[in-house]
């Protein structure tokens, strides 16, 4: 998961939403015998600017061969009857929706295809988005939905065992606004995580009420692994499930500086606490500025998707992602990122700490690296370009647009 398009690696696992029935046995490659069970739950990363993102799932097809064609033998179909409409934004801050479980012949499954319902006259909002402060509009889904959105996976079902996964859907990076048309496209961005023991694999902390809506994530080398928003009433954030390891905790909110806590450990058998509810984190004002720009793709580049993200590097490390957006390409190709011009703050995780004290990093104030990516149909490569950006207080306002041209 190195850049925005790379997050598309598991676009379809949300498909099992709702305890579906297996209606055809799997065949194809593999020599395993016996039957195991696949169980799935669904969760969501934070969404930016939307009150609802709805999708209606009809079925999912799975196959052991990554190259199997739509009409080849060996497919299994999981059919949702009736089709299930799910508001993905009801699942944040550690909440999981159990999607059910189904028996599958043991083996390794390497291809999945998601089929969504059509937006038609009978159900014009089968797939829709509700912008904050706006009205619900249809969400245009890829044309491939009729045969299924194809993706490569690697899920092994062992005989007489449970393969247990959580599907993390990032609506913020999956809904692409089409210029100023008032229309939106769906470019699904999902990740799949193994479900771990509920006793651990979790990072918990508290933000001040004024930080409502802030994004909290755990990252490795500038790549978010899990993200959420705090509960608006208590300020509690709960990142789960997080595979055991060591992470950078990143907090960013509108109008606030970016905060990083390094060395946050995650273990399977205990919660990792960042701070206590009596001492919530309240970040300084960030003097926000808007960096706008565009992505342009010229022949022979044939974009199937695009995105931008802003990275900020701290003195002595780390480098973290502070903002990311999909870009309408092919299409208008424009973007706008809200970035803090004030100095970010940093601290290190301390076991048993109740309060957190951050130190400002003035050398990093207003300095970012903007990474633009353009995704193409396989086997064409994903193209990546980067450029420095200074949004510091001394830079004239408005900021000069930052354009990326591919190739």
C-alpha positions as CSV (number, residue, x, y, z in Angstrom):
1,X,0.0,0.0,0.0
2,X,2.5,2.6,-1.2
3,X,0.2,5.2,-2.8
4,X,-3.4,6.0,-3.3
5,X,-4.1,3.7,-6.3
6,X,-2.2,0.9,-4.5
7,X,-4.9,0.9,-1.9
8,X,-7.2,-0.7,-4.5
9,X,-5.7,-4.1,-3.8
10,X,-8.9,-5.5,-2.3
11,X,-11.8,-3.6,-3.9
12,X,-14.4,-6.2,-3.5
13,X,-14.4,-7.9,-0.2
14,X,-17.2,-5.8,1.1
15,X,-19.4,-7.9,-1.1
16,X,-20.4,-10.5,1.5
17,X,-22.3,-7.8,3.3
18,X,-25.0,-9.6,5.0
19,X,-24.8,-13.3,5.4
20,X,-25.1,-14.5,1.9
21,X,-25.7,-18.0,0.7
22,X,-23.2,-20.0,-1.4
23,X,-25.0,-21.2,-4.5
24,X,-22.2,-22.9,-6.5
25,X,-19.2,-25.0,-5.5
26,X,-15.8,-23.7,-6.2
27,X,-13.6,-25.6,-8.6
28,X,-10.5,-24.6,-10.5
29,X,-6.9,-24.7,-9.4
30,X,-5.5,-26.0,-6.1
31,X,-5.3,-29.5,-4.6
32,X,-6.6,-28.9,-1.0
33,X,-9.5,-31.1,0.1
34,X,-12.2,-30.7,2.7
35,X,-14.2,-27.6,3.6
36,X,-13.4,-24.6,5.7
37,X,-15.2,-21.4,6.6
38,X,-14.8,-17.8,5.5
39,X,-16.1,-15.2,7.9
40,X,-16.1,-11.5,7.2
41,X,-16.9,-8.2,9.1
42,X,-17.0,-4.7,7.6
43,X,-15.6,-1.5,9.1
44,X,-14.8,2.0,7.7
45,X,-12.0,4.6,7.7
46,X,-13.1,8.2,8.1
47,X,-14.9,10.0,5.3
48,X,-14.3,13.6,4.3
49,X,-17.2,15.7,3.4
50,X,-19.9,13.0,3.3
51,X,-22.8,12.1,5.6
52,X,-23.6,8.8,3.8
53,X,-22.0,6.6,1.1
54,X,-24.4,3.8,0.1
55,X,-23.7,0.8,-2.1
56,X,-26.0,-2.1,-3.0
57,X,-24.4,-5.4,-3.4
58,X,-26.0,-8.2,-5.5
59,X,-23.3,-10.9,-5.4
60,X,-19.7,-11.8,-5.3
61,X,-17.9,-14.4,-7.4
62,X,-14.7,-16.1,-6.2
63,X,-12.2,-18.3,-8.0
64,X,-8.9,-20.0,-7.3
65,X,-7.4,-18.7,-10.5
66,X,-6.4,-15.1,-10.9
67,X,-6.7,-15.3,-14.6
68,X,-10.1,-17.1,-14.8
69,X,-12.5,-15.4,-17.3
70,X,-16.0,-14.5,-16.6
71,X,-17.5,-17.5,-18.3
72,X,-14.9,-20.1,-17.2
73,X,-15.8,-23.0,-15.0
74,X,-14.9,-23.1,-11.4
75,X,-16.6,-20.0,-10.0
76,X,-18.5,-19.9,-6.8
77,X,-21.2,-17.3,-6.3
78,X,-22.3,-15.7,-3.1
79,X,-25.7,-14.2,-3.8
80,X,-27.4,-11.6,-1.5
81,X,-31.1,-12.0,-1.8
82,X,-32.5,-9.5,-1.7
83,X,-29.5,-7.2,-2.6
84,X,-28.2,-5.4,0.5
85,X,-27.9,-1.6,0.6
86,X,-25.3,-0.6,3.1
87,X,-24.3,2.9,4.4
88,X,-20.6,2.4,4.8
89,X,-20.2,5.5,7.0
90,X,-22.1,3.9,9.9
91,X,-19.0,1.8,10.6
92,X,-16.2,3.9,12.1
93,X,-14.0,4.1,15.3
94,X,-13.6,0.4,15.7
95,X,-17.2,-0.6,15.0
96,X,-17.6,-3.8,13.1
97,X,-20.6,-5.1,11.2
98,X,-20.7,-8.9,11.1
99,X,-21.4,-9.9,7.5
100,X,-21.9,-13.6,8.1
101,X,-19.9,-16.7,7.2
102,X,-20.1,-19.4,4.5
103,X,-18.5,-22.7,3.9
104,X,-16.0,-22.9,1.0
105,X,-13.9,-25.8,-0.3
106,X,-10.5,-25.5,1.2
107,X,-7.8,-23.8,-0.9
108,X,-6.4,-20.5,-1.8
109,X,-8.7,-18.0,-3.6
110,X,-6.9,-15.5,-5.8
111,X,-9.7,-13.7,-7.7
112,X,-12.9,-12.0,-6.6
113,X,-15.5,-10.1,-8.6
114,X,-18.0,-7.8,-7.0
115,X,-21.3,-7.1,-8.8
116,X,-23.3,-4.0,-7.7
117,X,-26.9,-3.3,-8.4
118,X,-27.7,-0.8,-11.1
119,X,-29.0,2.7,-10.4
120,X,-32.2,2.4,-12.5
121,X,-35.7,3.9,-12.6
122,X,-37.0,1.5,-9.9
123,X,-34.1,2.2,-7.6
124,X,-32.2,5.4,-8.7
125,X,-30.2,5.7,-5.5
126,X,-29.1,2.1,-5.1
127,X,-25.6,3.5,-5.0
128,X,-25.5,7.0,-3.7
129,X,-23.6,9.7,-1.8
130,X,-24.9,12.4,0.6
131,X,-22.5,15.3,0.7
132,X,-22.4,17.1,4.0
133,X,-24.9,20.0,3.8
134,X,-26.2,18.8,0.4
135,X,-28.7,16.4,-1.0
136,X,-28.4,12.7,-1.9
137,X,-27.2,12.0,-5.4
138,X,-26.5,8.9,-7.4
139,X,-23.0,7.5,-7.2
140,X,-21.8,6.3,-10.5
141,X,-20.2,2.9,-10.3
142,X,-17.7,1.5,-12.8
143,X,-19.1,-0.1,-15.9
144,X,-17.4,-3.3,-15.0
145,X,-19.9,-3.9,-12.2
146,X,-22.1,-6.0,-14.5
147,X,-19.5,-8.7,-14.9
148,X,-18.0,-7.9,-11.5
149,X,-15.2,-5.6,-10.4
150,X,-12.1,-7.8,-10.8
151,X,-9.3,-8.0,-8.3
152,X,-6.6,-10.3,-7.2
153,X,-6.6,-11.6,-3.7
154,X,-4.8,-14.2,-1.6
155,X,-7.1,-15.8,0.9
156,X,-6.4,-19.3,2.1
157,X,-9.3,-21.4,3.6
158,X,-7.9,-24.3,5.6
159,X,-9.9,-27.6,6.1
160,X,-12.1,-27.4,9.2
161,X,-10.8,-24.0,10.1
162,X,-12.2,-20.5,10.1
163,X,-10.6,-17.8,7.8
164,X,-11.5,-14.6,9.7
165,X,-11.1,-11.2,8.1
166,X,-12.2,-7.6,8.6
167,X,-12.7,-5.4,5.5
168,X,-11.7,-1.8,5.9
169,X,-13.5,0.5,3.4
170,X,-12.1,4.0,3.0
171,X,-14.9,6.1,1.7
172,X,-12.9,9.3,1.7
173,X,-10.5,7.9,-0.9
174,X,-13.2,6.0,-2.8
175,X,-15.7,8.8,-3.8
176,X,-14.4,11.0,-6.6
177,X,-16.1,14.3,-7.3
178,X,-16.5,14.9,-11.0
179,X,-15.3,18.5,-11.3
180,X,-18.1,21.0,-10.6
181,X,-20.9,18.9,-12.1
182,X,-22.4,17.8,-8.8
183,X,-21.8,14.2,-9.8
184,X,-19.6,11.5,-8.1
185,X,-17.9,8.4,-9.2
186,X,-17.1,5.3,-7.0
187,X,-13.5,4.1,-7.2
188,X,-13.5,1.5,-4.4
189,X,-10.5,1.5,-2.0
190,X,-10.5,-1.3,0.5
191,X,-8.1,-3.2,2.6
192,X,-8.4,-6.6,4.3
193,X,-7.0,-7.3,7.8
194,X,-7.0,-10.5,9.7
195,X,-9.4,-10.3,12.7
196,X,-7.3,-10.7,15.9
197,X,-8.2,-11.4,19.4
198,X,-10.5,-8.7,20.9
199,X,-8.3,-8.5,23.9
200,X,-5.7,-6.5,21.9
201,X,-4.7,-5.4,18.5
202,X,-6.1,-2.0,19.4
203,X,-4.9,1.6,19.9
204,X,-7.1,3.8,22.2
205,X,-6.9,7.4,23.1
206,X,-8.9,10.6,23.6
207,X,-9.2,13.9,21.8
208,X,-10.7,17.2,23.1
209,X,-14.3,18.0,22.0
210,X,-12.9,20.8,19.8
211,X,-11.1,18.1,17.8
212,X,-14.3,16.4,16.6
213,X,-13.9,15.2,13.1
214,X,-10.1,14.9,13.2
215,X,-8.5,12.0,11.5
216,X,-6.5,9.5,13.6
217,X,-4.4,6.9,11.9
218,X,-1.5,4.5,12.6
219,X,1.1,4.5,9.8
220,X,4.2,2.7,8.7
221,X,6.7,4.6,6.6
222,X,4.1,7.2,5.7
223,X,1.4,4.7,4.7
224,X,-1.8,4.6,6.8
225,X,-2.6,1.1,8.0
226,X,-5.8,1.9,10.0
227,X,-7.7,5.2,10.4
228,X,-10.7,6.5,12.2
229,X,-12.4,9.6,13.7
230,X,-13.1,10.1,17.4
231,X,-16.5,9.6,19.0
232,X,-18.1,13.0,18.9
233,X,-19.5,12.7,22.4
234,X,-16.5,11.2,24.3
235,X,-13.6,12.1,22.1
236,X,-12.4,8.5,22.3
237,X,-10.7,7.0,19.2
238,X,-10.4,3.2,18.8
239,X,-8.2,1.8,16.0
240,X,-9.0,-1.9,15.5
241,X,-7.9,-4.3,14.3
242,X,-4.2,-3.3,14.0
243,X,-1.7,-6.1,13.4
244,X,1.0,-6.4,16.1
245,X,3.9,-4.1,15.4
246,X,5.2,-0.6,16.0
247,X,3.5,2.4,14.4
248,X,3.5,6.2,14.1
249,X,0.2,7.6,15.4
250,X,-0.9,10.6,13.3
251,X,-3.6,13.1,14.2
252,X,-4.7,15.8,11.7
253,X,-7.8,18.0,11.9
254,X,-9.2,21.0,10.0
255,X,-7.5,24.1,11.3
256,X,-5.0,22.3,13.5
257,X,-1.4,21.3,13.2
258,X,-0.4,17.8,12.5
259,X,0.7,15.7,15.5
260,X,2.8,12.5,15.5
261,X,3.4,10.1,18.2
262,X,6.3,7.7,17.4
263,X,7.0,4.2,18.6
264,X,3.4,3.2,19.4
265,X,3.4,-0.6,20.1
266,X,0.5,-2.9,19.3
267,X,0.3,-6.4,20.8
268,X,-2.3,-9.1,20.4
269,X,-3.2,-9.6,24.0
270,X,-3.6,-6.0,25.4
271,X,-4.9,-2.6,24.5
272,X,-2.4,0.1,23.7
273,X,-3.5,3.4,25.5
274,X,-2.2,6.7,24.2
275,X,-3.7,8.9,27.0
276,X,-6.5,9.1,29.5
277,X,-9.9,10.5,29.0
278,X,-9.3,13.1,31.7
279,X,-6.4,14.6,29.7
280,X,-7.6,14.7,26.1
281,X,-5.3,15.8,23.2
282,X,-6.1,19.3,22.0
283,X,-3.8,20.4,19.2
284,X,-2.7,24.0,18.5
285,X,-4.3,26.0,15.6
286,X,-2.6,25.3,12.3
287,X,-3.2,28.4,10.2
288,X,-4.8,26.4,7.4
289,X,-4.1,27.1,3.7
290,X,-5.4,25.6,0.6
291,X,-3.0,24.1,-2.0
292,X,-4.8,23.5,-5.3
293,X,-3.5,22.1,-8.6
294,X,-4.2,19.6,-11.4
295,X,-3.2,16.3,-12.9
296,X,-3.0,16.0,-16.7
297,X,-2.5,12.8,-18.6
298,X,-1.3,12.9,-22.2
299,X,-1.0,10.0,-24.7
300,X,0.1,7.3,-24.3
301,X,-1.1,7.4,-20.7
302,X,-4.6,6.0,-20.3
303,X,-5.7,6.7,-16.7
304,X,-8.2,4.5,-14.9
305,X,-7.8,6.5,-11.7
306,X,-5.7,9.0,-9.9
307,X,-5.0,10.6,-6.6
308,X,-2.8,13.0,-4.6
309,X,-1.5,12.9,-1.1
310,X,0.5,15.3,1.1
311,X,3.5,14.0,3.1
312,X,5.2,15.9,5.9
313,X,8.7,15.1,7.2
314,X,9.7,15.7,10.8
315,X,13.2,16.6,11.8
316,X,14.8,13.3,12.6
317,X,11.8,11.5,11.1
318,X,9.3,10.2,10.5
319,X,7.6,11.1,7.3
320,X,3.8,10.8,7.5
321,X,0.7,11.2,5.3
322,X,-1.4,14.1,6.4
323,X,-4.0,14.3,3.6
324,X,-5.0,12.3,0.6
325,X,-7.7,12.7,-2.1
326,X,-8.8,10.8,-5.2
327,X,-8.7,12.9,-8.4
328,X,-11.2,12.9,-11.3
329,X,-9.0,11.6,-14.1
330,X,-9.9,11.1,-16.8
331,X,-11.9,14.2,-16.2
332,X,-11.2,17.6,-14.8
333,X,-8.1,16.4,-12.9
334,X,-8.2,19.2,-10.3
335,X,-7.6,18.9,-6.6
336,X,-7.5,21.0,-3.4
337,X,-5.7,20.0,-0.2
338,X,-6.2,21.8,3.1
339,X,-2.8,22.0,4.8
340,X,-1.5,23.6,8.0
341,X,1.1,26.3,7.7
342,X,2.1,26.2,11.4
343,X,4.7,23.9,12.9
344,X,3.7,20.3,13.4
345,X,4.2,18.7,16.8
346,X,5.8,15.4,17.8
347,X,6.2,13.2,20.8
348,X,7.1,9.6,21.6
349,X,4.8,7.0,23.1
350,X,5.2,6.4,26.9
351,X,3.8,3.4,28.6
352,X,1.2,4.3,31.2
353,X,1.1,8.0,30.3
354,X,-2.1,9.7,31.2
355,X,-1.4,13.1,29.4
356,X,0.6,13.8,26.3
357,X,3.1,16.6,25.8
358,X,4.0,17.5,22.2
359,X,7.0,19.5,21.1
360,X,6.8,21.8,18.0
361,X,9.1,21.1,15.0
362,X,9.5,24.6,13.5
363,X,11.8,23.4,10.8
364,X,9.0,21.4,9.2
365,X,6.4,24.2,9.3
366,X,4.5,24.5,6.1
367,X,6.7,22.1,4.2
368,X,5.2,19.1,2.3
369,X,5.9,16.7,-0.4
370,X,2.9,16.3,-2.8
371,X,2.7,12.8,-4.4
372,X,0.5,12.4,-7.5
373,X,-0.4,9.0,-8.9
374,X,-2.1,7.9,-12.1
375,X,-3.3,4.3,-12.3
376,X,-3.6,2.5,-15.6
377,X,-5.2,-0.8,-16.7
378,X,-2.8,-3.7,-16.1
379,X,-0.2,-4.5,-17.2
380,X,0.6,-0.8,-17.6
381,X,2.3,0.6,-14.6
382,X,1.0,3.0,-12.0
383,X,2.8,6.4,-12.6
384,X,4.0,8.4,-9.6
385,X,5.4,12.0,-9.5
386,X,6.3,14.1,-6.5
387,X,7.0,17.8,-5.9
388,X,7.8,19.9,-2.9
389,X,5.3,22.4,-1.6
390,X,5.7,25.3,0.8
391,X,2.5,26.6,2.3
392,X,4.2,28.5,5.1
393,X,3.0,31.9,6.4
394,X,5.7,33.7,4.5
395,X,4.5,32.4,1.1
396,X,2.2,34.7,-0.8
397,X,-1.5,34.0,-0.7
398,X,-3.2,32.6,-2.7
399,X,-0.7,29.8,-3.2
400,X,0.5,29.0,-6.7
401,X,-1.3,26.0,-8.2
402,X,0.8,22.8,-8.4
403,X,0.4,20.9,-11.6
404,X,1.5,17.4,-12.6
405,X,1.7,16.3,-16.2
406,X,2.0,12.6,-17.1
407,X,4.0,11.1,-18.7
